[in-house]
Structures are given as C-alpha cells and as structure tokens.
Amino acid sequence: MFEALSDRFEGIFSRLRSKGVLTDDDVDEALREIRLALLEADVNFKVVKNFVARVREDLVGLELSKALSPGQQVIKAVHAELVNTLGGETISITFSHRPPTVVLMAGLQGSGKTTNSAKLASWFRSKGRNPLLVGADLQRPAAVEQLRTLGAQIGVPVFSEPTDPVDVARRSVEEARRTGRDVVIVDTAGRLAIDAELMDQVRRISGAVDPDYTFLVIDAMTGQDAVTTAEAFHETLELDGVILTKLDGDARGGAALSVKEVVGRPIAFASTGEKLADFDLFHPDRLAGRILGMGDVLTLIEKAEEVYEKDEAEAAAAKLLEGQFTLEDFLEQMQQIKKMGPLSGLIGMLPGVPKEVRDAEIDDRELARVEAIIHSMTPAERRDPDLIDASRRGRIAQGSGTNPHDVSTLLTQFKEMQKIMKRMGGLGSKKTRKGRKDRKGRKGPGGGRVTPKGAPKLKLPNLETGGLPDLHAPGEGWPELGSPGSGLPRLK
C-alpha cells in the first residue's frame, strides 16, 4: 500500500545523505518534499500540517548527534512522528472480569465487517479464548449464512435468530454465559451510506449489550471517505478503535495515516489479506519502519515462529552448517516458507533490501516449479544429487514438466549453497559446533577459528562509527535473484 510514499521518502533521504551539516534551508526543502509526499498519499491536510510542524520543531536548531549523519537524523525524526501519527502504541486488549467480553463490530456495507468478525474470532481463539460469533445483520441476504460458513472454518459457533437485531444481540450474551463462551463478537448491519436508521439501530444494539469494545471496520482503499465515516460513527458510538481492511491493496494509505489524529481513536487491528489468518494487532512502529524502508523484522520473526517448531528449526540449522543439508531438507524448508505468505511480502520485511529487489515482481510459482523438480527425484537422488547424470536429468525434467537445463540450474544453485554454508559452519552456536571433528579427525567442544583460513572477515556495513546503519544506502552484497549461489527463484 505504501510503496509510492516509501519511494518518495527514499528519494528525499538519499539527497540528505551526502550533506555533512544540516542547515535550516536543508530542513525546509526536505519538509516541503515530505509535505507534498504525504498529500499525494491522500493524508488529511490538517494531519500533514501538524506532522510537518512537529518534525520541524524536532530538527530546527537541534544539535546533531555525533553518531548520526544528517540524513539519519531526519529519518529518526520522521520515524518518530510517523509512529505517533499512526497511533503511538499497539492497543492492549483486556478482558472483562465478568465474562463474556463483548465486542461490537460496526461499519458500512462492503467494508468487510462480517469477514473481519470471523478474523477477530480466529485471533481470540489463537490467544486461548472461546469466542461466540453473533449474526445481528438480518437485513443483508445471506449475511448470517456467510458468518456460519466462516465460523465453521475456524471452529467458532454462531448465534442468530430470525427476530430483531437488538433482541439477537441481547440474547447472545445470555447464550455465551450459558455455554461458557468468554468473548462475544456482534456483527451488525451496514448500509451503503450513513443514515439515521443505521445509526439508530447500531446505537440500540450497543445499549442492549453494553460492549467492552466497539470497533469500526473501514476499507483502507476508500481514502479520506474512510476517515469521514469514522468521524460519523464515533459521534454515535464512542469507538474504541478501528479495524483497517485491505492494507495489502494498492491504495495510497491516507486513511491509515489520518484516522488516529482526526478521530482520536487508534487503529486496533489490520487485515492484510483474504485469508482468515491474515489479521493481527496493528503495530504503528512496525508500519512506520516499513514505510521508511527499515523493514519489519519482528513481524517476520512472528510469522516464522507460527510455522516453525523450535527443535525442528535448530535441527535444520545444524544440518545446514554441518554440510548434511539434502534436497529433502530443502524441500521441507520451502514448504514452511510458503506458509509464511508471498515471497514479495517477506522480502519487504527485511531491512536494507535494495529498492530494485524490494519492488521486483517475484513469481511464487517458481517455488512450485522447484518443488515439482525435487518431487520427481528418487529418495536416493535427493540425498545425493551427484547421482544425477544426463539420463536422470531428462527423466526428472519430464516428470516435473520442466527441461533438463532447469534441473541442472537447481542442482548447481543447491551445491553452491551447500559450499557457502559449509564455509560458514564455524559461525554456528556452541551446540552446533560441539562434537565437530577437526581436520585431523579429532573431536572437540568447538571454538577456535570461526572463519576458514584465508576467507574474508565478516564485516557489518556502516557500523564503524558506532551509529545507526544507513538504512537507505544501496544494498551491497545482495545476490542477484536467480543467479547461481543465491538460492532464490528467478525474477519475472
């Protein structure tokens, strides 16, 4: 969503990198460009005005930190203000001391209210709660059936009756207490536009259930209209937060950057895809980092933890560093990576990735092609690729729907990766190195040289001064995707 804004910020900061001193004129020029970039991203005018004023106050007359360059100083100030504009802190969900905790979902028709009610229920389940979904949208045809279908997918029951929405909401709380459900999520009706009837109904439902949280579901693709909608609902319901949908779309992002300051309520959750699992708490600091090209390592780690078992990951790492990593292990790791989401999204979370790599179109079907090639091998061939001669390459290519050249390329890349990881084996943990034989066949507890003799010493970029790395410098040492030794699929 924020690609255009990220590109604009990257251009602004790259011009500041070469300056040794940050003058008032430099600040004025940078702030003019920042203001224009935010306005082009459809951010509310008042929000932009306040944003620029606060950044100027932080920068003008400020003595630069010796550890930071002028460009980094501006990045630091802009990052802090972006975090503040996006809401400051991640919302903390607390639960009622007398269950159930009631959550009221409001919004216009088409904003994704029903789907996100199910996503929220799935999120509560992942936290060890027992939610109950309530179908109080009795106006839209098949709304309750849609909710039942989604509830069945995540194993959450749905309560609804063909009566009055207010009565359904009221009775749902009684049903939750009777069945031992500790969270109630009420999906209310929406309209194509705000009207008196809609506001009256949602107000009466709110009065009937006395919700602990009232969330407004708004579509990030609607831009400033989303902020106007949030203002109108907040006047009626006293919102506790906003659930922003379609953050994976190609809108300019103005709604996300405007809603907190205009409405006074934070973005509580964000929906980043069509799957029910593509939903989580909204982290202002992480999104600010991604907008500025700093990546989002914490989210990447969380995604990895969801699909990787700790013991299995350690065992795979040990085999990799010992040079015992086979194509069977490689296939298993690829399947785990696919569970984490599209490759382009994962690469966008890495800090310092060059713009060319970050913006490249990565075809996830390349992974399927590699999987097909490995699946067409025999178990012996996967364990020992040296067995694969010209005849076997032809058989594997025919079985996978590829050609012998593709098979050869994969094997070459895999062998290069094995060589690289063997050379890096000395960098493993003590647990990994323990018991490893030395060149004379003797076992020991590890230690000693951590890089092979004659190999270049590892060196982290831009850390000689003790300051922050320049996160917008062109990435050096990044392998070309699809090149031998990169271990990555080719770009389309």
C-alpha positions as CSV (number, residue, x, y, z in Angstrom):
1,M,0.0,0.0,0.0
2,F,2.7,2.5,0.9
3,E,5.1,1.8,-2.0
4,A,4.7,5.2,-3.6
5,L,5.2,7.0,-0.2
6,S,8.2,4.8,0.6
7,D,9.8,5.7,-2.8
8,R,9.3,9.4,-2.2
9,F,10.8,9.2,1.3
10,E,13.8,7.2,0.0
11,G,14.5,9.9,-2.6
12,I,14.3,12.7,0.0
13,F,16.6,11.0,2.4
14,S,19.2,9.9,-0.2
15,R,19.8,13.6,-1.1
16,L,20.4,14.4,2.5
17,R,23.0,11.6,3.0
18,S,25.8,13.5,1.2
19,K,25.4,16.6,3.4
20,G,27.8,17.0,6.3
21,V,25.8,19.7,8.1
22,L,22.0,20.0,8.2
23,T,21.2,23.7,7.6
24,D,17.8,25.4,8.0
25,D,17.5,25.5,4.2
26,D,18.0,21.8,4.0
27,V,15.3,21.2,6.6
28,D,12.9,23.5,4.8
29,E,13.5,21.7,1.5
30,A,13.1,18.3,3.0
31,L,9.9,19.2,4.8
32,R,8.4,20.7,1.6
33,E,9.0,17.4,-0.1
34,I,7.7,15.4,2.8
35,R,4.5,17.5,2.9
36,L,4.0,17.0,-0.8
37,A,4.6,13.3,-0.5
38,L,2.0,12.9,2.3
39,L,-0.6,15.0,0.4
40,E,-0.1,12.8,-2.7
41,A,-0.6,9.8,-0.4
42,D,-4.1,11.2,0.4
43,V,-3.3,12.1,4.0
44,N,-5.7,14.5,5.6
45,F,-4.5,18.2,5.1
46,K,-4.6,19.0,8.9
47,V,-2.7,15.9,9.7
48,V,0.0,16.8,7.2
49,K,0.2,20.3,8.5
50,N,0.7,19.1,12.1
51,F,3.1,16.3,11.1
52,V,5.4,18.7,9.3
53,A,5.2,21.3,12.1
54,R,6.3,18.7,14.7
55,V,9.1,17.3,12.6
56,R,10.4,20.9,12.0
57,E,10.3,21.6,15.8
58,D,12.4,18.4,16.3
59,L,15.0,19.4,13.7
60,V,15.5,23.1,13.5
61,G,18.3,24.3,15.8
62,L,18.9,20.8,17.0
63,E,22.5,19.8,17.6
64,L,23.1,16.7,15.6
65,S,24.0,13.5,17.4
66,K,27.6,12.6,16.6
67,A,26.6,9.0,15.9
68,L,24.1,10.0,13.2
69,S,24.5,11.6,9.8
70,P,22.2,14.5,8.8
71,G,20.1,12.1,6.7
72,Q,19.8,9.6,9.6
73,Q,18.8,12.5,11.9
74,V,15.9,13.4,9.6
75,I,14.9,9.7,9.3
76,K,14.9,9.4,13.1
77,A,12.6,12.4,13.5
78,V,10.3,11.4,10.7
79,H,10.1,7.8,12.0
80,A,9.2,9.0,15.5
81,E,6.5,11.3,14.1
82,L,5.1,8.5,11.8
83,V,4.8,6.2,14.8
84,N,2.9,9.0,16.7
85,T,0.6,9.7,13.8
86,L,-0.2,6.1,13.3
87,G,-1.3,5.7,16.9
88,G,1.8,5.6,19.1
89,E,1.4,2.2,20.8
90,T,-0.2,-1.1,19.9
91,I,-3.7,-1.4,21.6
92,S,-3.8,-3.7,24.6
93,I,-6.9,-5.9,24.8
94,T,-8.1,-6.5,28.3
95,F,-10.9,-8.9,29.2
96,S,-14.0,-8.4,31.4
97,H,-13.7,-9.7,35.0
98,R,-17.3,-11.0,34.5
99,P,-17.3,-12.9,31.2
100,P,-18.2,-12.6,28.4
101,T,-16.1,-9.7,26.9
102,V,-18.4,-8.1,24.3
103,V,-17.1,-6.7,21.1
104,L,-19.4,-4.7,18.8
105,M,-18.5,-4.6,15.1
106,A,-19.8,-1.6,13.1
107,G,-19.2,-0.2,9.6
108,L,-20.7,0.4,6.2
109,Q,-21.8,-2.4,3.9
110,G,-18.9,-3.7,1.8
111,S,-16.2,-2.8,4.3
112,G,-15.6,-6.4,5.2
113,K,-17.4,-6.3,8.6
114,T,-18.6,-10.0,8.5
115,T,-15.3,-11.4,7.3
116,N,-13.3,-9.4,9.9
117,S,-15.7,-10.5,12.6
118,A,-14.6,-14.1,11.8
119,K,-10.9,-13.0,11.6
120,L,-11.2,-11.4,15.0
121,A,-12.8,-14.5,16.4
122,S,-9.9,-16.6,15.0
123,W,-7.4,-14.1,16.6
124,F,-9.1,-14.5,20.0
125,R,-9.0,-18.3,19.6
126,S,-5.2,-18.1,19.0
127,K,-5.0,-16.3,22.3
128,G,-6.7,-19.2,24.1
129,R,-10.2,-17.7,24.3
130,N,-13.6,-19.2,23.4
131,P,-15.4,-16.7,21.2
132,L,-19.0,-16.7,20.1
133,L,-20.0,-15.0,16.8
134,V,-23.3,-13.3,16.6
135,G,-25.2,-12.7,13.4
136,A,-27.1,-9.5,14.1
137,D,-27.1,-8.4,10.5
138,L,-30.6,-9.5,9.5
139,Q,-31.0,-7.1,6.6
140,R,-28.4,-8.3,4.1
141,P,-29.4,-11.5,2.3
142,A,-27.3,-14.5,3.4
143,A,-25.2,-12.4,5.9
144,V,-25.9,-14.9,8.7
145,E,-25.1,-17.8,6.4
146,Q,-21.8,-16.2,5.4
147,L,-21.0,-15.9,9.1
148,R,-21.9,-19.5,9.8
149,T,-19.7,-20.7,6.9
150,L,-16.7,-18.6,8.2
151,G,-17.4,-19.8,11.8
152,A,-17.3,-23.4,10.7
153,Q,-13.9,-22.8,9.1
154,I,-12.3,-21.7,12.3
155,G,-14.4,-23.8,14.7
156,V,-16.4,-21.0,16.3
157,P,-20.1,-21.3,16.9
158,V,-22.6,-18.7,15.5
159,F,-25.7,-17.5,17.3
160,S,-28.5,-15.8,15.5
161,E,-32.4,-15.8,15.4
162,P,-34.8,-14.5,12.7
163,T,-36.2,-11.9,15.0
164,D,-35.0,-8.4,15.8
165,P,-31.3,-7.4,15.7
166,V,-31.4,-5.8,19.1
167,D,-33.0,-8.9,20.7
168,V,-30.5,-11.2,18.9
169,A,-27.6,-9.2,20.4
170,R,-29.1,-9.2,23.9
171,R,-29.8,-12.9,23.9
172,S,-26.4,-13.7,22.6
173,V,-24.8,-12.5,25.8
174,E,-27.1,-14.9,27.7
175,E,-26.2,-17.7,25.3
176,A,-22.5,-17.1,25.8
177,R,-22.8,-17.3,29.6
178,R,-24.9,-20.5,29.3
179,T,-22.4,-22.2,27.0
180,G,-19.2,-20.9,28.7
181,R,-18.1,-18.6,25.9
182,D,-15.9,-15.8,27.2
183,V,-15.9,-13.5,24.1
184,V,-18.9,-12.3,22.1
185,I,-18.4,-10.7,18.7
186,V,-21.6,-9.0,17.4
187,D,-21.7,-8.5,13.6
188,T,-24.2,-5.6,12.9
189,A,-25.9,-4.5,9.7
190,G,-24.3,-1.9,7.4
191,R,-25.6,0.5,4.8
192,L,-24.2,1.8,1.5
193,A,-24.0,5.2,3.2
194,I,-24.5,6.7,6.7
195,D,-28.2,7.3,7.5
196,A,-30.4,7.8,10.6
197,E,-31.9,4.3,10.5
198,L,-28.4,2.7,10.6
199,M,-27.2,4.9,13.4
200,D,-30.3,4.3,15.4
201,Q,-30.1,0.5,15.1
202,V,-26.4,0.3,16.0
203,R,-27.0,2.6,18.9
204,R,-29.8,0.4,20.3
205,I,-27.7,-2.7,19.9
206,S,-24.8,-1.0,21.7
207,G,-27.2,-0.1,24.5
208,A,-28.5,-3.7,24.7
209,V,-25.1,-5.4,25.1
210,D,-23.0,-2.7,26.7
211,P,-19.9,-3.6,24.7
212,D,-16.4,-3.6,26.2
213,Y,-15.0,-2.7,22.8
214,T,-16.6,-1.1,19.8
215,F,-14.6,-1.4,16.6
216,L,-15.3,0.3,13.3
217,V,-14.4,-1.7,10.2
218,I,-13.3,0.6,7.4
219,D,-11.8,0.0,4.0
220,A,-8.4,1.5,3.6
221,M,-9.0,1.7,-0.2
222,T,-11.6,4.4,0.3
223,G,-9.1,7.0,1.4
224,Q,-10.4,10.1,3.1
225,D,-14.0,8.8,2.9
226,A,-12.9,6.2,5.5
227,V,-11.9,9.0,7.9
228,T,-15.2,10.8,7.4
229,T,-17.1,7.5,8.1
230,A,-15.1,7.0,11.3
231,E,-15.9,10.5,12.5
232,A,-19.7,10.0,12.0
233,F,-19.7,6.6,13.8
234,H,-17.6,7.9,16.6
235,E,-20.1,10.7,17.3
236,T,-22.8,8.0,17.8
237,L,-20.9,5.0,19.4
238,E,-17.8,6.3,21.1
239,L,-15.4,4.0,19.2
240,D,-12.6,2.2,21.0
241,G,-10.6,1.6,17.8
242,V,-10.6,1.0,14.1
243,I,-10.1,-2.2,12.1
244,L,-8.5,-1.3,8.8
245,T,-9.0,-3.7,6.0
246,K,-7.2,-4.2,2.7
247,L,-3.8,-3.0,3.9
248,D,-2.4,-5.3,1.2
249,G,-4.1,-3.3,-1.6
250,D,-2.6,-0.6,-3.8
251,A,-4.3,2.4,-2.2
252,R,-2.1,5.3,-1.2
253,G,-2.5,4.8,2.5
254,G,-4.0,8.2,3.5
255,A,-6.7,6.6,5.7
256,A,-4.1,4.7,7.9
257,L,-2.1,7.9,8.4
258,S,-5.1,10.1,9.1
259,V,-7.6,8.2,11.2
260,K,-5.9,8.4,14.6
261,E,-5.4,12.2,14.6
262,V,-8.7,13.1,13.0
263,V,-10.9,10.7,15.0
264,G,-8.8,10.4,18.2
265,R,-9.0,6.6,18.2
266,P,-6.2,4.2,17.2
267,I,-6.1,1.5,14.6
268,A,-6.6,-1.6,16.7
269,F,-6.3,-4.4,14.1
270,A,-5.3,-4.6,10.5
271,S,-6.3,-7.1,7.8
272,T,-3.6,-7.7,5.3
273,G,-5.0,-10.4,3.1
274,E,-8.0,-12.5,2.1
275,K,-7.2,-15.5,4.3
276,L,-8.7,-15.6,7.8
277,A,-5.2,-15.8,9.3
278,D,-4.2,-12.5,7.6
279,F,-5.2,-10.4,10.6
280,D,-3.4,-9.1,13.6
281,L,-2.9,-6.3,16.1
282,F,-1.8,-3.1,14.4
283,H,1.7,-2.1,15.3
284,P,2.4,1.6,14.5
285,D,6.2,1.3,14.9
286,R,6.4,-1.6,12.5
287,L,4.4,0.0,9.8
288,A,6.4,3.2,10.2
289,G,9.6,1.2,9.8
290,R,8.3,-0.4,6.6
291,I,7.2,3.0,5.1
292,L,10.8,4.2,5.7
293,G,12.4,1.1,4.2
294,M,13.6,-0.2,7.6
295,G,11.8,-3.5,7.2
296,D,9.7,-5.3,9.8
297,V,11.9,-8.0,11.4
298,L,9.6,-8.5,14.4
299,T,6.6,-9.5,12.2
300,L,8.9,-11.7,10.1
301,I,10.0,-13.5,13.2
302,E,6.5,-13.9,14.4
303,K,5.5,-15.4,11.1
304,A,8.4,-17.8,11.3
305,E,7.5,-18.8,14.8
306,E,4.0,-19.7,13.7
307,V,5.2,-22.2,11.1
308,Y,8.5,-23.4,12.5
309,E,8.9,-25.7,15.5
310,K,11.9,-24.6,17.6
311,D,13.5,-28.0,17.8
312,E,13.0,-28.7,14.1
313,A,14.5,-25.3,13.1
314,E,17.6,-25.9,15.3
315,A,18.0,-29.4,13.8
316,A,17.7,-28.0,10.2
317,A,20.2,-25.2,11.1
318,A,22.7,-27.8,12.5
319,K,22.4,-30.0,9.3
320,L,22.9,-26.9,7.1
321,L,26.0,-25.8,9.0
322,E,27.4,-29.4,9.0
323,G,27.0,-29.7,5.3
324,Q,24.5,-32.5,5.6
325,F,21.6,-30.5,4.3
326,T,19.9,-32.5,1.5
327,L,17.3,-31.7,-1.2
328,E,14.7,-33.4,1.0
329,D,15.5,-30.9,3.8
330,F,15.5,-28.1,1.2
331,L,12.0,-29.1,0.0
332,E,10.7,-29.2,3.6
333,Q,12.1,-25.7,4.3
334,M,10.5,-24.3,1.1
335,Q,7.1,-25.7,2.1
336,Q,7.5,-24.0,5.5
337,I,8.4,-20.7,3.8
338,K,5.3,-20.9,1.6
339,K,3.1,-21.0,4.8
340,M,4.5,-17.6,5.8
341,G,3.0,-15.8,2.8
342,P,4.0,-14.5,-0.6
343,L,7.8,-14.1,-1.1
344,S,7.4,-10.4,-2.1
345,G,5.8,-9.7,1.3
346,L,8.6,-11.5,3.2
347,I,11.3,-9.7,1.3
348,G,9.6,-6.3,2.1
349,M,10.0,-7.1,5.8
350,L,13.8,-7.4,5.5
351,P,15.8,-4.2,6.5
352,G,18.1,-2.6,4.0
353,V,16.9,-4.5,0.9
354,P,17.7,-2.6,-2.2
355,K,14.7,-0.9,-3.9
356,E,15.3,-2.9,-7.1
357,V,14.9,-6.2,-5.1
358,R,12.0,-4.9,-2.9
359,D,10.0,-3.8,-5.9
360,A,10.8,-6.7,-8.2
361,E,7.9,-8.9,-9.2
362,I,8.6,-12.3,-7.7
363,D,6.5,-15.2,-9.1
364,D,5.6,-17.6,-6.3
365,R,5.0,-20.2,-9.0
366,E,8.8,-20.5,-9.2
367,L,8.7,-22.3,-5.8
368,A,6.1,-24.7,-7.1
369,R,8.4,-25.4,-10.1
370,V,11.3,-26.2,-7.8
371,E,9.1,-28.4,-5.7
372,A,8.0,-30.3,-8.8
373,I,11.6,-30.9,-9.8
374,I,12.6,-32.3,-6.3
375,H,9.4,-34.4,-6.1
376,S,10.4,-36.0,-9.4
377,M,13.6,-37.3,-7.9
378,T,14.1,-40.6,-6.2
379,P,14.9,-40.5,-2.4
380,A,18.4,-41.6,-3.2
381,E,18.8,-38.7,-5.7
382,R,17.5,-36.2,-3.1
383,R,20.0,-37.4,-0.6
384,D,22.9,-37.5,-3.1
385,P,22.5,-35.1,-6.1
386,D,25.8,-36.4,-7.5
387,L,23.9,-39.5,-8.7
388,I,22.0,-37.4,-11.2
389,D,23.5,-37.8,-14.7
390,A,22.2,-36.7,-18.1
391,S,19.8,-39.6,-18.3
392,R,18.4,-38.9,-14.9
393,R,18.1,-35.2,-15.5
394,G,16.0,-36.0,-18.6
395,R,13.7,-38.2,-16.6
396,I,13.3,-35.6,-13.7
397,A,12.6,-32.9,-16.3
398,Q,9.9,-35.0,-18.0
399,G,8.3,-35.9,-14.6
400,S,8.2,-32.2,-13.4
401,G,7.1,-30.6,-16.7
402,T,10.4,-28.7,-17.0
403,N,13.5,-29.1,-19.1
404,P,17.0,-30.6,-18.2
405,H,18.5,-27.1,-18.1
406,D,16.2,-26.1,-15.2
407,V,17.1,-29.3,-13.3
408,S,20.8,-28.5,-13.8
409,T,20.4,-24.9,-12.7
410,L,18.6,-26.0,-9.5
411,L,21.4,-28.6,-8.7
412,T,24.1,-26.0,-9.3
413,Q,22.5,-23.5,-7.1
414,F,21.9,-26.1,-4.3
415,K,25.5,-27.2,-4.4
416,E,26.8,-23.6,-4.3
417,M,24.5,-23.0,-1.3
418,Q,26.0,-26.1,0.4
419,K,29.5,-24.9,-0.1
420,I,28.7,-21.4,1.3
421,M,27.0,-22.9,4.4
422,K,30.0,-25.3,5.0
423,R,32.3,-22.3,4.9
424,M,30.1,-20.5,7.4
425,G,29.8,-23.6,9.6
426,G,32.2,-22.1,12.2
427,L,29.7,-19.4,12.9
428,G,27.2,-21.8,14.4
429,S,26.2,-21.9,18.1
430,K,28.3,-23.9,20.6
431,K,25.6,-26.5,20.5
432,T,26.0,-26.8,16.7
433,R,29.8,-26.9,16.9
434,K,30.1,-29.3,19.8
435,G,31.5,-32.6,18.8
436,R,32.5,-31.5,15.3
437,K,35.7,-33.2,14.1
438,D,38.7,-31.1,13.2
439,R,40.8,-31.6,10.0
440,K,42.8,-34.4,11.8
441,G,39.6,-36.2,12.8
442,R,39.8,-35.2,16.5
443,K,36.6,-34.2,18.3
444,G,36.4,-31.2,20.5
445,P,33.9,-28.8,22.1
446,G,34.3,-26.2,19.3
447,G,35.8,-22.8,19.5
448,G,39.0,-21.6,17.7
449,R,38.8,-20.1,14.2
450,V,35.3,-19.1,13.2
451,T,36.1,-18.4,9.6
452,P,38.1,-20.7,7.2
453,K,41.7,-19.7,6.8
454,G,42.1,-17.2,4.0
455,A,38.4,-16.3,3.9
456,P,37.5,-12.6,4.2
457,K,36.4,-11.4,7.6
458,L,32.7,-10.7,8.1
459,K,32.0,-7.0,8.3
460,L,28.8,-5.3,9.1
461,P,28.1,-2.2,6.8
462,N,28.1,1.3,8.1
463,L,28.7,0.4,11.8
464,E,32.3,1.6,12.0
465,T,31.2,4.9,13.6
466,G,29.1,3.2,16.3
467,G,26.0,4.8,15.0
468,L,22.9,3.6,13.2
469,P,23.3,1.9,9.8
470,D,22.2,4.0,6.8
471,L,19.1,2.1,6.0
472,H,18.7,3.8,2.7
473,A,22.1,3.1,1.2
474,P,22.0,0.7,-1.8
475,G,22.4,-2.8,-0.6
476,E,25.8,-4.3,-1.2
477,G,26.4,-8.0,-1.3
478,W,22.9,-8.9,-2.2
479,P,22.9,-11.8,-4.6
480,E,21.1,-11.4,-7.9
481,L,17.9,-13.3,-7.7
482,G,18.1,-16.4,-9.8
483,S,21.9,-16.3,-10.0
484,P,24.0,-19.4,-9.1
485,G,24.5,-19.5,-5.3
486,S,21.6,-17.2,-4.5
487,G,19.3,-20.0,-3.6
488,L,16.4,-17.8,-4.7
489,P,13.9,-18.1,-7.5
490,R,14.4,-16.0,-10.7
491,L,12.6,-12.7,-11.1
492,K,10.0,-12.3,-13.8
